Amino acid sequence: MNNSYWPDQRLGAVSLTFDDGDRTHLERAIPLLEAHGLRGTFYHCPRDEDYRERYAPWLPAHERGHEIGNHSLNHTCSRNFSDTPGASGLETMTLEEIEADIVEAERRLREMFPRGSRSFCYPCYMTHVGEGLNRQSYVPVVARHFVAGCAAGEYGFANHALNADLSCLARQACERMTGPELVGFSERAARQGRWMIYAFHSIECGRLGTAMYEFQELIEHLGQNKDRIWTAPVAEVAEYLLKVRAELEP
Ligand SMILES: [Zn+2]
């Protein structure tokens, strides 16, 4: 089921995304990606007042073409994660409050990493504020400010070049996966002509971790198959698809 949506007739696309600024991203992921000529997307929450100092080590990676993405300011998720009665969370927020949070994160990230456009990543894959009758999607807020937003998407499916909502993209959690499983997702994207977005946290055997040994198998595979599978940061693929879609419009 080859199609010609991807650059240079490649079969499918892949984006490698990394959340929450784990130290293993700078220490392990970026050197390995660069050894294979690949670039990734690194999602950050610049909530600390010393964000300028904290992000100084990331500036060279930004300069070398990795995307530094927006993961909101405060990483607010569902209050159901908390055991405290009446805890605050997305259910107690309004659209105006989530927008203010995201815009302040964007102001800080733009100051530090001015090059190029940036995608957003929904913390905990959650796209709502409010609850019950008052539950609302904040996808339109993300659509106003970003070329793309990574959520959980449609269960079990990677993104279709023309049909995926760029503001609510499917992204696959990859903790504890094996190398063959990770490679399999890229090959399935190639077979289906789709765009697979991998979500990584730490590259080690910790919470939500992916072992370096398994991660390395995926990166070597993507490095060896650049002519078949296009690996690029999320914002870059989204901008490319916007052009493809515009050209196909009647
Ligand atoms: Zn996160």
Residues whose N, C-alpha, C, O or C-beta is under 5 A from the ligand:
A	BS01	ZN	D19 D20 P123 C124
